[in-house]
Amino acid sequence: MNNDYKQKISNWLDLKWSKDKRNCEICNTNKWSISDDIVAPIIIENNGLNLGGKTYPQVMLICSNCGNTKYFNVALMNLLKAEK
């Protein structure tokens, strides 16, 4: 992921996530980094894995101190075109 994309994510977070509430709930620091990759959880439907089906692309915010990870939906950030 390039720096322009990361800046768009950072700008979105500034709009949505109050700066006074950004401390990590595990270690209480405010040292978050944006991951270099977009990830997607595996979907389980009808008691089985749905590989190659719908997905929810996410960007990870990782606490640089303890590794706590938060996931944000990239489509809701309007950074990817969501397919219906």
PDB file of N, CA, C and O in Angstrom:
ATOM      1  N   MET A   1       0.855  -1.157   0.000  1.00  0.00           N
ATOM      2  CA  MET A   1       0.000   0.000   0.000  1.00  0.00           C
ATOM      3  C   MET A   1       0.914   1.237   0.000  1.00  0.00           C
ATOM      4  O   MET A   1       1.858   1.323   0.785  1.00  0.00           O
ATOM      5  N   ASN A   2       0.616   2.183  -0.889  1.00  0.00           N
ATOM      6  CA  ASN A   2       1.487   3.355  -0.979  1.00  0.00           C
ATOM      7  C   ASN A   2       1.133   4.409   0.072  1.00  0.00           C
ATOM      8  O   ASN A   2       0.103   4.317   0.739  1.00  0.00           O
ATOM      9  N   ASN A   3       2.006   5.409   0.204  1.00  0.00           N
ATOM     10  CA  ASN A   3       1.827   6.432   1.234  1.00  0.00           C
ATOM     11  C   ASN A   3       0.590   7.294   0.999  1.00  0.00           C
ATOM     12  O   ASN A   3      -0.017   7.758   1.964  1.00  0.00           O
ATOM     13  N   ASP A   4       0.199   7.519  -0.251  1.00  0.00           N
ATOM     14  CA  ASP A   4      -1.014   8.294  -0.535  1.00  0.00           C
ATOM     15  C   ASP A   4      -2.240   7.576   0.026  1.00  0.00           C
ATOM     16  O   ASP A   4      -3.122   8.205   0.610  1.00  0.00           O
ATOM     17  N   TYR A   5      -2.288   6.278  -0.152  1.00  0.00           N
ATOM     18  CA  TYR A   5      -3.402   5.476   0.348  1.00  0.00           C
ATOM     19  C   TYR A   5      -3.439   5.516   1.876  1.00  0.00           C
ATOM     20  O   TYR A   5      -4.504   5.656   2.476  1.00  0.00           O
ATOM     21  N   LYS A   6      -2.261   5.391   2.498  1.00  0.00           N
ATOM     22  CA  LYS A   6      -2.191   5.456   3.953  1.00  0.00           C
ATOM     23  C   LYS A   6      -2.622   6.829   4.459  1.00  0.00           C
ATOM     24  O   LYS A   6      -3.238   6.934   5.519  1.00  0.00           O
ATOM     25  N   GLN A   7      -2.305   7.875   3.712  1.00  0.00           N
ATOM     26  CA  GLN A   7      -2.718   9.216   4.121  1.00  0.00           C
ATOM     27  C   GLN A   7      -4.237   9.356   4.059  1.00  0.00           C
ATOM     28  O   GLN A   7      -4.834  10.005   4.917  1.00  0.00           O
ATOM     29  N   LYS A   8      -4.861   8.754   3.053  1.00  0.00           N
ATOM     30  CA  LYS A   8      -6.330   8.767   2.967  1.00  0.00           C
ATOM     31  C   LYS A   8      -6.946   8.041   4.156  1.00  0.00           C
ATOM     32  O   LYS A   8      -7.954   8.485   4.705  1.00  0.00           O
ATOM     33  N   ILE A   9      -6.348   6.937   4.549  1.00  0.00           N
ATOM     34  CA  ILE A   9      -6.829   6.199   5.717  1.00  0.00           C
ATOM     35  C   ILE A   9      -6.669   7.061   6.967  1.00  0.00           C
ATOM     36  O   ILE A   9      -7.589   7.152   7.781  1.00  0.00           O
ATOM     37  N   SER A  10      -5.527   7.683   7.120  1.00  0.00           N
ATOM     38  CA  SER A  10      -5.275   8.545   8.266  1.00  0.00           C
ATOM     39  C   SER A  10      -6.272   9.705   8.312  1.00  0.00           C
ATOM     40  O   SER A  10      -6.772  10.052   9.383  1.00  0.00           O
ATOM     41  N   ASN A  11      -6.560  10.300   7.164  1.00  0.00           N
ATOM     42  CA  ASN A  11      -7.535  11.391   7.100  1.00  0.00           C
ATOM     43  C   ASN A  11      -8.924  10.914   7.521  1.00  0.00           C
ATOM     44  O   ASN A  11      -9.630  11.615   8.246  1.00  0.00           O
ATOM     45  N   TRP A  12      -9.319   9.714   7.064  1.00  0.00           N
ATOM     46  CA  TRP A  12     -10.619   9.160   7.433  1.00  0.00           C
ATOM     47  C   TRP A  12     -10.685   8.922   8.941  1.00  0.00           C
ATOM     48  O   TRP A  12     -11.686   9.241   9.584  1.00  0.00           O
ATOM     49  N   LEU A  13      -9.608   8.357   9.500  1.00  0.00           N
ATOM     50  CA  LEU A  13      -9.566   8.110  10.936  1.00  0.00           C
ATOM     51  C   LEU A  13      -9.674   9.417  11.717  1.00  0.00           C
ATOM     52  O   LEU A  13     -10.330   9.463  12.758  1.00  0.00           O
ATOM     53  N   ASP A  14      -9.035  10.478  11.224  1.00  0.00           N
ATOM     54  CA  ASP A  14      -9.123  11.779  11.889  1.00  0.00           C
ATOM     55  C   ASP A  14     -10.559  12.291  11.931  1.00  0.00           C
ATOM     56  O   ASP A  14     -10.954  12.963  12.884  1.00  0.00           O
ATOM     57  N   LEU A  15     -11.334  11.976  10.905  1.00  0.00           N
ATOM     58  CA  LEU A  15     -12.738  12.408  10.870  1.00  0.00           C
ATOM     59  C   LEU A  15     -13.625  11.565  11.778  1.00  0.00           C
ATOM     60  O   LEU A  15     -14.585  12.080  12.352  1.00  0.00           O
ATOM     61  N   LYS A  16     -13.321  10.296  11.914  1.00  0.00           N
ATOM     62  CA  LYS A  16     -14.214   9.348  12.589  1.00  0.00           C
ATOM     63  C   LYS A  16     -13.809   8.968  14.011  1.00  0.00           C
ATOM     64  O   LYS A  16     -14.665   8.611  14.821  1.00  0.00           O
ATOM     65  N   TRP A  17     -12.526   9.039  14.321  1.00  0.00           N
ATOM     66  CA  TRP A  17     -12.027   8.533  15.590  1.00  0.00           C
ATOM     67  C   TRP A  17     -11.485   9.685  16.415  1.00  0.00           C
ATOM     68  O   TRP A  17     -10.448  10.259  16.082  1.00  0.00           O
ATOM     69  N   SER A  18     -12.181  10.023  17.486  1.00  0.00           N
ATOM     70  CA  SER A  18     -11.805  11.140  18.342  1.00  0.00           C
ATOM     71  C   SER A  18     -10.376  10.954  18.863  1.00  0.00           C
ATOM     72  O   SER A  18     -10.035   9.898  19.397  1.00  0.00           O
ATOM     73  N   LYS A  19      -9.554  11.980  18.703  1.00  0.00           N
ATOM     74  CA  LYS A  19      -8.145  11.867  19.092  1.00  0.00           C
ATOM     75  C   LYS A  19      -7.964  11.622  20.583  1.00  0.00           C
ATOM     76  O   LYS A  19      -6.962  11.037  20.996  1.00  0.00           O
ATOM     77  N   ASP A  20      -8.924  12.063  21.399  1.00  0.00           N
ATOM     78  CA  ASP A  20      -8.795  11.855  22.843  1.00  0.00           C
ATOM     79  C   ASP A  20      -9.230  10.449  23.271  1.00  0.00           C
ATOM     80  O   ASP A  20      -9.184  10.120  24.456  1.00  0.00           O
ATOM     81  N   LYS A  21      -9.653   9.621  22.306  1.00  0.00           N
ATOM     82  CA  LYS A  21     -10.072   8.243  22.615  1.00  0.00           C
ATOM     83  C   LYS A  21      -9.253   7.210  21.852  1.00  0.00           C
ATOM     84  O   LYS A  21      -9.711   6.087  21.642  1.00  0.00           O
ATOM     85  N   ARG A  22      -8.070   7.575  21.445  1.00  0.00           N
ATOM     86  CA  ARG A  22      -7.255   6.681  20.617  1.00  0.00           C
ATOM     87  C   ARG A  22      -6.272   5.821  21.389  1.00  0.00           C
ATOM     88  O   ARG A  22      -5.558   5.023  20.782  1.00  0.00           O
ATOM     89  N   ASN A  23      -6.211   5.954  22.692  1.00  0.00           N
ATOM     90  CA  ASN A  23      -5.271   5.120  23.433  1.00  0.00           C
ATOM     91  C   ASN A  23      -5.676   3.655  23.320  1.00  0.00           C
ATOM     92  O   ASN A  23      -6.859   3.317  23.340  1.00  0.00           O
ATOM     93  N   CYS A  24      -4.693   2.817  23.205  1.00  0.00           N
ATOM     94  CA  CYS A  24      -4.909   1.375  23.130  1.00  0.00           C
ATOM     95  C   CYS A  24      -5.542   0.887  24.427  1.00  0.00           C
ATOM     96  O   CYS A  24      -5.085   1.236  25.515  1.00  0.00           O
ATOM     97  N   GLU A  25      -6.592   0.083  24.310  1.00  0.00           N
ATOM     98  CA  GLU A  25      -7.263  -0.420  25.507  1.00  0.00           C
ATOM     99  C   GLU A  25      -6.455  -1.502  26.226  1.00  0.00           C
ATOM    100  O   GLU A  25      -6.812  -1.898  27.336  1.00  0.00           O
ATOM    101  N   ILE A  26      -5.385  -1.978  25.618  1.00  0.00           N
ATOM    102  CA  ILE A  26      -4.545  -2.999  26.253  1.00  0.00           C
ATOM    103  C   ILE A  26      -3.391  -2.352  27.030  1.00  0.00           C
ATOM    104  O   ILE A  26      -3.205  -2.639  28.213  1.00  0.00           O
ATOM    105  N   CYS A  27      -2.616  -1.478  26.369  1.00  0.00           N
ATOM    106  CA  CYS A  27      -1.411  -0.930  27.002  1.00  0.00           C
ATOM    107  C   CYS A  27      -1.494   0.572  27.286  1.00  0.00           C
ATOM    108  O   CYS A  27      -0.576   1.141  27.877  1.00  0.00           O
ATOM    109  N   ASN A  28      -2.583   1.211  26.872  1.00  0.00           N
ATOM    110  CA  ASN A  28      -2.859   2.625  27.128  1.00  0.00           C
ATOM    111  C   ASN A  28      -1.897   3.589  26.434  1.00  0.00           C
ATOM    112  O   ASN A  28      -1.798   4.750  26.832  1.00  0.00           O
ATOM    113  N   THR A  29      -1.185   3.125  25.397  1.00  0.00           N
ATOM    114  CA  THR A  29      -0.358   4.049  24.611  1.00  0.00           C
ATOM    115  C   THR A  29      -1.162   4.523  23.399  1.00  0.00           C
ATOM    116  O   THR A  29      -2.240   4.001  23.116  1.00  0.00           O
ATOM    117  N   ASN A  30      -0.644   5.487  22.709  1.00  0.00           N
ATOM    118  CA  ASN A  30      -1.262   5.990  21.486  1.00  0.00           C
ATOM    119  C   ASN A  30      -0.227   5.920  20.364  1.00  0.00           C
ATOM    120  O   ASN A  30       0.187   6.942  19.818  1.00  0.00           O
ATOM    121  N   LYS A  31       0.177   4.704  20.036  1.00  0.00           N
ATOM    122  CA  LYS A  31       1.220   4.470  19.038  1.00  0.00           C
ATOM    123  C   LYS A  31       0.703   3.495  17.991  1.00  0.00           C
ATOM    124  O   LYS A  31       1.108   2.333  17.972  1.00  0.00           O
ATOM    125  N   TRP A  32      -0.189   3.955  17.120  1.00  0.00           N
ATOM    126  CA  TRP A  32      -0.804   3.099  16.109  1.00  0.00           C
ATOM    127  C   TRP A  32      -0.070   3.226  14.779  1.00  0.00           C
ATOM    128  O   TRP A  32       0.395   4.306  14.416  1.00  0.00           O
ATOM    129  N   SER A  33       0.029   2.126  14.066  1.00  0.00           N
ATOM    130  CA  SER A  33       0.559   2.158  12.701  1.00  0.00           C
ATOM    131  C   SER A  33      -0.450   1.491  11.768  1.00  0.00           C
ATOM    132  O   SER A  33      -1.153   0.557  12.151  1.00  0.00           O
ATOM    133  N   ILE A  34      -0.501   1.989  10.550  1.00  0.00           N
ATOM    134  CA  ILE A  34      -1.391   1.437   9.527  1.00  0.00           C
ATOM    135  C   ILE A  34      -0.633   0.324   8.815  1.00  0.00           C
ATOM    136  O   ILE A  34       0.496   0.522   8.365  1.00  0.00           O
ATOM    137  N   SER A  35      -1.254  -0.841   8.715  1.00  0.00           N
ATOM    138  CA  SER A  35      -0.589  -1.978   8.068  1.00  0.00           C
ATOM    139  C   SER A  35      -0.324  -1.683   6.595  1.00  0.00           C
ATOM    140  O   SER A  35      -0.945  -0.804   5.998  1.00  0.00           O
ATOM    141  N   ASP A  36       0.601  -2.428   6.032  1.00  0.00           N
ATOM    142  CA  ASP A  36       0.940  -2.267   4.618  1.00  0.00           C
ATOM    143  C   ASP A  36      -0.011  -3.018   3.699  1.00  0.00           C
ATOM    144  O   ASP A  36       0.046  -2.852   2.480  1.00  0.00           O
ATOM    145  N   ASP A  37      -0.884  -3.843   4.269  1.00  0.00           N
ATOM    146  CA  ASP A  37      -1.741  -4.700   3.456  1.00  0.00           C
ATOM    147  C   ASP A  37      -3.216  -4.492   3.786  1.00  0.00           C
ATOM    148  O   ASP A  37      -3.577  -4.100   4.896  1.00  0.00           O
ATOM    149  N   ILE A  38      -4.048  -4.762   2.800  1.00  0.00           N
ATOM    150  CA  ILE A  38      -5.482  -4.872   3.014  1.00  0.00           C
ATOM    151  C   ILE A  38      -5.755  -6.357   3.211  1.00  0.00           C
ATOM    152  O   ILE A  38      -5.262  -7.189   2.449  1.00  0.00           O
ATOM    153  N   VAL A  39      -6.540  -6.688   4.234  1.00  0.00           N
ATOM    154  CA  VAL A  39      -6.834  -8.078   4.556  1.00  0.00           C
ATOM    155  C   VAL A  39      -8.335  -8.312   4.468  1.00  0.00           C
ATOM    156  O   VAL A  39      -9.120  -7.367   4.403  1.00  0.00           O
ATOM    157  N   ALA A  40      -8.721  -9.578   4.467  1.00  0.00           N
ATOM    158  CA  ALA A  40     -10.144  -9.925   4.460  1.00  0.00           C
ATOM    159  C   ALA A  40     -10.333 -11.201   5.262  1.00  0.00           C
ATOM    160  O   ALA A  40      -9.622 -12.182   5.045  1.00  0.00           O
ATOM    161  N   PRO A  41     -11.293 -11.195   6.192  1.00  0.00           N
ATOM    162  CA  PRO A  41     -11.534 -12.406   6.966  1.00  0.00           C
ATOM    163  C   PRO A  41     -12.161 -13.493   6.093  1.00  0.00           C
ATOM    164  O   PRO A  41     -12.805 -13.202   5.085  1.00  0.00           O
ATOM    165  N   ILE A  42     -11.967 -14.726   6.490  1.00  0.00           N
ATOM    166  CA  ILE A  42     -12.592 -15.844   5.799  1.00  0.00           C
ATOM    167  C   ILE A  42     -14.063 -15.884   6.202  1.00  0.00           C
ATOM    168  O   ILE A  42     -14.389 -15.754   7.382  1.00  0.00           O
ATOM    169  N   ILE A  43     -14.938 -16.061   5.237  1.00  0.00           N
ATOM    170  CA  ILE A  43     -16.372 -16.113   5.481  1.00  0.00           C
ATOM    171  C   ILE A  43     -16.796 -17.578   5.664  1.00  0.00           C
ATOM    172  O   ILE A  43     -16.420 -18.446   4.876  1.00  0.00           O
ATOM    173  N   ILE A  44     -17.574 -17.834   6.705  1.00  0.00           N
ATOM    174  CA  ILE A  44     -18.117 -19.165   6.927  1.00  0.00           C
ATOM    175  C   ILE A  44     -19.626 -19.089   6.725  1.00  0.00           C
ATOM    176  O   ILE A  44     -20.321 -18.345   7.417  1.00  0.00           O
ATOM    177  N   GLU A  45     -20.120 -19.868   5.769  1.00  0.00           N
ATOM    178  CA  GLU A  45     -21.552 -19.910   5.465  1.00  0.00           C
ATOM    179  C   GLU A  45     -22.001 -21.367   5.411  1.00  0.00           C
ATOM    180  O   GLU A  45     -21.284 -22.230   4.905  1.00  0.00           O
ATOM    181  N   ASN A  46     -23.165 -21.623   5.924  1.00  0.00           N
ATOM    182  CA  ASN A  46     -23.735 -22.980   5.889  1.00  0.00           C
ATOM    183  C   ASN A  46     -22.760 -24.009   6.424  1.00  0.00           C
ATOM    184  O   ASN A  46     -22.596 -25.085   5.850  1.00  0.00           O
ATOM    185  N   ASN A  47     -22.111 -23.667   7.538  1.00  0.00           N
ATOM    186  CA  ASN A  47     -21.163 -24.554   8.218  1.00  0.00           C
ATOM    187  C   ASN A  47     -19.943 -24.923   7.384  1.00  0.00           C
ATOM    188  O   ASN A  47     -19.315 -25.955   7.620  1.00  0.00           O
ATOM    189  N   GLY A  48     -19.608 -24.087   6.415  1.00  0.00           N
ATOM    190  CA  GLY A  48     -18.408 -24.340   5.617  1.00  0.00           C
ATOM    191  C   GLY A  48     -17.747 -23.040   5.203  1.00  0.00           C
ATOM    192  O   GLY A  48     -18.365 -21.976   5.251  1.00  0.00           O
ATOM    193  N   LEU A  49     -16.501 -23.127   4.798  1.00  0.00           N
ATOM    194  CA  LEU A  49     -15.778 -21.952   4.333  1.00  0.00           C
ATOM    195  C   LEU A  49     -16.284 -21.526   2.966  1.00  0.00           C
ATOM    196  O   LEU A  49     -16.605 -22.363   2.122  1.00  0.00           O
ATOM    197  N   ASN A  50     -16.353 -20.234   2.755  1.00  0.00           N
ATOM    198  CA  ASN A  50     -16.787 -19.689   1.474  1.00  0.00           C
ATOM    199  C   ASN A  50     -15.587 -19.019   0.809  1.00  0.00           C
ATOM    200  O   ASN A  50     -15.491 -17.792   0.787  1.00  0.00           O
ATOM    201  N   LEU A  51     -14.685 -19.816   0.273  1.00  0.00           N
ATOM    202  CA  LEU A  51     -13.498 -19.281  -0.389  1.00  0.00           C
ATOM    203  C   LEU A  51     -13.865 -18.781  -1.781  1.00  0.00           C
ATOM    204  O   LEU A  51     -14.542 -19.471  -2.543  1.00  0.00           O
ATOM    205  N   GLY A  52     -13.417 -17.590  -2.095  1.00  0.00           N
ATOM    206  CA  GLY A  52     -13.704 -17.020  -3.407  1.00  0.00           C
ATOM    207  C   GLY A  52     -15.051 -16.329  -3.485  1.00  0.00           C
ATOM    208  O   GLY A  52     -15.439 -15.862  -4.555  1.00  0.00           O
ATOM    209  N   GLY A  53     -15.764 -16.253  -2.391  1.00  0.00           N
ATOM    210  CA  GLY A  53     -17.070 -15.596  -2.361  1.00  0.00           C
ATOM    211  C   GLY A  53     -16.949 -14.153  -1.901  1.00  0.00           C
ATOM    212  O   GLY A  53     -15.913 -13.513  -2.085  1.00  0.00           O
ATOM    213  N   LYS A  54     -18.016 -13.651  -1.302  1.00  0.00           N
ATOM    214  CA  LYS A  54     -18.012 -12.266  -0.839  1.00  0.00           C
ATOM    215  C   LYS A  54     -16.933 -12.071   0.217  1.00  0.00           C
ATOM    216  O   LYS A  54     -16.492 -13.020   0.864  1.00  0.00           O
ATOM    217  N   THR A  55     -16.522 -10.830   0.374  1.00  0.00           N
ATOM    218  CA  THR A  55     -15.478 -10.520   1.336  1.00  0.00           C
ATOM    219  C   THR A  55     -15.679  -9.118   1.889  1.00  0.00           C
ATOM    220  O   THR A  55     -16.430  -8.320   1.326  1.00  0.00           O
ATOM    221  N   TYR A  56     -15.021  -8.832   2.967  1.00  0.00           N
ATOM    222  CA  TYR A  56     -15.073  -7.524   3.609  1.00  0.00           C
ATOM    223  C   TYR A  56     -13.635  -7.018   3.762  1.00  0.00           C
ATOM    224  O   TYR A  56     -13.000  -7.284   4.782  1.00  0.00           O
ATOM    225  N   PRO A  57     -13.115  -6.296   2.769  1.00  0.00           N
ATOM    226  CA  PRO A  57     -11.729  -5.831   2.831  1.00  0.00           C
ATOM    227  C   PRO A  57     -11.530  -4.868   3.990  1.00  0.00           C
ATOM    228  O   PRO A  57     -12.341  -3.973   4.228  1.00  0.00           O
ATOM    229  N   GLN A  58     -10.435  -5.074   4.701  1.00  0.00           N
ATOM    230  CA  GLN A  58     -10.163  -4.270   5.879  1.00  0.00           C
ATOM    231  C   GLN A  58      -8.710  -3.839   5.932  1.00  0.00           C
ATOM    232  O   GLN A  58      -7.814  -4.506   5.414  1.00  0.00           O
ATOM    233  N   VAL A  59      -8.510  -2.701   6.579  1.00  0.00           N
ATOM    234  CA  VAL A  59      -7.162  -2.250   6.871  1.00  0.00           C
ATOM    235  C   VAL A  59      -6.943  -2.448   8.365  1.00  0.00           C
ATOM    236  O   VAL A  59      -7.853  -2.253   9.172  1.00  0.00           O
ATOM    237  N   MET A  60      -5.728  -2.837   8.718  1.00  0.00           N
ATOM    238  CA  MET A  60      -5.415  -3.076  10.127  1.00  0.00           C
ATOM    239  C   MET A  60      -4.683  -1.876  10.707  1.00  0.00           C
ATOM    240  O   MET A  60      -3.778  -1.320  10.085  1.00  0.00           O
ATOM    241  N   LEU A  61      -5.087  -1.493  11.898  1.00  0.00           N
ATOM    242  CA  LEU A  61      -4.355  -0.526  12.699  1.00  0.00           C
ATOM    243  C   LEU A  61      -3.726  -1.323  13.825  1.00  0.00           C
ATOM    244  O   LEU A  61      -4.428  -2.011  14.567  1.00  0.00           O
ATOM    245  N   ILE A  62      -2.420  -1.240  13.961  1.00  0.00           N
ATOM    246  CA  ILE A  62      -1.694  -2.085  14.904  1.00  0.00           C
ATOM    247  C   ILE A  62      -0.998  -1.212  15.938  1.00  0.00           C
ATOM    248  O   ILE A  62      -0.285  -0.271  15.591  1.00  0.00           O
ATOM    249  N   CYS A  63      -1.211  -1.530  17.214  1.00  0.00           N
ATOM    250  CA  CYS A  63      -0.511  -0.814  18.282  1.00  0.00           C
ATOM    251  C   CYS A  63       0.968  -1.185  18.199  1.00  0.00           C
ATOM    252  O   CYS A  63       1.330  -2.359  18.284  1.00  0.00           O
ATOM    253  N   SER A  64       1.810  -0.177  18.034  1.00  0.00           N
ATOM    254  CA  SER A  64       3.248  -0.423  17.899  1.00  0.00           C
ATOM    255  C   SER A  64       3.888  -0.872  19.207  1.00  0.00           C
ATOM    256  O   SER A  64       5.017  -1.363  19.210  1.00  0.00           O
ATOM    257  N   ASN A  65       3.179  -0.706  20.308  1.00  0.00           N
ATOM    258  CA  ASN A  65       3.723  -1.099  21.606  1.00  0.00           C
ATOM    259  C   ASN A  65       3.390  -2.546  21.962  1.00  0.00           C
ATOM    260  O   ASN A  65       4.279  -3.314  22.329  1.00  0.00           O
ATOM    261  N   CYS A  66       2.095  -2.930  21.854  1.00  0.00           N
ATOM    262  CA  CYS A  66       1.698  -4.268  22.323  1.00  0.00           C
ATOM    263  C   CYS A  66       1.167  -5.188  21.217  1.00  0.00           C
ATOM    264  O   CYS A  66       0.999  -6.385  21.449  1.00  0.00           O
ATOM    265  N   GLY A  67       0.904  -4.656  20.032  1.00  0.00           N
ATOM    266  CA  GLY A  67       0.430  -5.494  18.932  1.00  0.00           C
ATOM    267  C   GLY A  67      -1.076  -5.622  18.834  1.00  0.00           C
ATOM    268  O   GLY A  67      -1.576  -6.285  17.926  1.00  0.00           O
ATOM    269  N   ASN A  68      -1.817  -5.000  19.752  1.00  0.00           N
ATOM    270  CA  ASN A  68      -3.272  -4.999  19.643  1.00  0.00           C
ATOM    271  C   ASN A  68      -3.649  -4.513  18.248  1.00  0.00           C
ATOM    272  O   ASN A  68      -3.050  -3.565  17.739  1.00  0.00           O
ATOM    273  N   THR A  69      -4.636  -5.154  17.628  1.00  0.00           N
ATOM    274  CA  THR A  69      -4.980  -4.843  16.247  1.00  0.00           C
ATOM    275  C   THR A  69      -6.458  -4.498  16.123  1.00  0.00           C
ATOM    276  O   THR A  69      -7.321  -5.187  16.666  1.00  0.00           O
ATOM    277  N   LYS A  70      -6.730  -3.422  15.400  1.00  0.00           N
ATOM    278  CA  LYS A  70      -8.095  -3.004  15.087  1.00  0.00           C
ATOM    279  C   LYS A  70      -8.280  -3.121  13.577  1.00  0.00           C
ATOM    280  O   LYS A  70      -7.344  -2.896  12.810  1.00  0.00           O
ATOM    281  N   TYR A  71      -9.480  -3.471  13.163  1.00  0.00           N
ATOM    282  CA  TYR A  71      -9.789  -3.629  11.748  1.00  0.00           C
ATOM    283  C   TYR A  71     -10.836  -2.598  11.347  1.00  0.00           C
ATOM    284  O   TYR A  71     -11.818  -2.390  12.059  1.00  0.00           O
ATOM    285  N   PHE A  72     -10.621  -1.951  10.200  1.00  0.00           N
ATOM    286  CA  PHE A  72     -11.565  -0.980   9.666  1.00  0.00           C
ATOM    287  C   PHE A  72     -11.934  -1.383   8.248  1.00  0.00           C
ATOM    288  O   PHE A  72     -11.070  -1.711   7.435  1.00  0.00           O
ATOM    289  N   ASN A  73     -13.222  -1.352   7.965  1.00  0.00           N
ATOM    290  CA  ASN A  73     -13.739  -1.755   6.659  1.00  0.00           C
ATOM    291  C   ASN A  73     -13.360  -0.715   5.605  1.00  0.00           C
ATOM    292  O   ASN A  73     -13.791   0.435   5.679  1.00  0.00           O
ATOM    293  N   VAL A  74     -12.566  -1.118   4.639  1.00  0.00           N
ATOM    294  CA  VAL A  74     -12.049  -0.206   3.621  1.00  0.00           C
ATOM    295  C   VAL A  74     -13.159   0.283   2.691  1.00  0.00           C
ATOM    296  O   VAL A  74     -13.118   1.423   2.229  1.00  0.00           O
ATOM    297  N   ALA A  75     -14.138  -0.558   2.416  1.00  0.00           N
ATOM    298  CA  ALA A  75     -15.236  -0.136   1.540  1.00  0.00           C
ATOM    299  C   ALA A  75     -16.037   0.980   2.198  1.00  0.00           C
ATOM    300  O   ALA A  75     -16.448   1.923   1.522  1.00  0.00           O
ATOM    301  N   LEU A  76     -16.266   0.889   3.513  1.00  0.00           N
ATOM    302  CA  LEU A  76     -16.996   1.941   4.213  1.00  0.00           C
ATOM    303  C   LEU A  76     -16.206   3.238   4.290  1.00  0.00           C
ATOM    304  O   LEU A  76     -16.777   4.312   4.481  1.00  0.00           O
ATOM    305  N   MET A  77     -14.888   3.133   4.138  1.00  0.00           N
ATOM    306  CA  MET A  77     -14.045   4.324   4.096  1.00  0.00           C
ATOM    307  C   MET A  77     -14.105   4.986   2.718  1.00  0.00           C
ATOM    308  O   MET A  77     -13.536   6.056   2.502  1.00  0.00           O
ATOM    309  N   ASN A  78     -14.804   4.330   1.794  1.00  0.00           N
ATOM    310  CA  ASN A  78     -14.856   4.791   0.399  1.00  0.00           C
ATOM    311  C   ASN A  78     -13.481   4.795  -0.264  1.00  0.00           C
ATOM    312  O   ASN A  78     -13.192   5.630  -1.121  1.00  0.00           O
ATOM    313  N   LEU A  79     -12.651   3.858   0.145  1.00  0.00           N
ATOM    314  CA  LEU A  79     -11.324   3.745  -0.456  1.00  0.00           C
ATOM    315  C   LEU A  79     -11.260   2.641  -1.485  1.00  0.00           C
ATOM    316  O   LEU A  79     -10.310   2.568  -2.264  1.00  0.00           O
ATOM    317  N   LEU A  80     -12.260   1.782  -1.496  1.00  0.00           N
ATOM    318  CA  LEU A  80     -12.421   0.761  -2.524  1.00  0.00           C
ATOM    319  C   LEU A  80     -13.853   0.811  -2.980  1.00  0.00           C
ATOM    320  O   LEU A  80     -14.739   1.192  -2.215  1.00  0.00           O
ATOM    321  N   LYS A  81     -14.089   0.437  -4.198  1.00  0.00           N
ATOM    322  CA  LYS A  81     -15.462   0.371  -4.677  1.00  0.00           C
ATOM    323  C   LYS A  81     -16.107  -0.895  -4.139  1.00  0.00           C
ATOM    324  O   LYS A  81     -15.622  -2.003  -4.370  1.00  0.00           O
ATOM    325  N   ALA A  82     -17.197  -0.717  -3.425  1.00  0.00           N
ATOM    326  CA  ALA A  82     -17.921  -1.866  -2.876  1.00  0.00           C
ATOM    327  C   ALA A  82     -18.819  -2.465  -3.952  1.00  0.00           C
ATOM    328  O   ALA A  82     -19.512  -1.742  -4.668  1.00  0.00           O
ATOM    329  N   GLU A  83     -18.800  -3.767  -4.056  1.00  0.00           N
ATOM    330  CA  GLU A  83     -19.670  -4.473  -4.999  1.00  0.00           C
ATOM    331  C   GLU A  83     -20.902  -4.941  -4.250  1.00  0.00           C
ATOM    332  O   GLU A  83     -20.795  -5.420  -3.121  1.00  0.00           O
ATOM    333  N   LYS A  84     -22.066  -4.812  -4.859  1.00  0.00           N
ATOM    334  CA  LYS A  84     -23.290  -5.270  -4.209  1.00  0.00           C
ATOM    335  C   LYS A  84     -23.603  -6.686  -4.605  1.00  0.00           C
ATOM    336  O   LYS A  84     -24.602  -7.247  -4.154  1.00  0.00           O
TER     337      LYS A  84
END
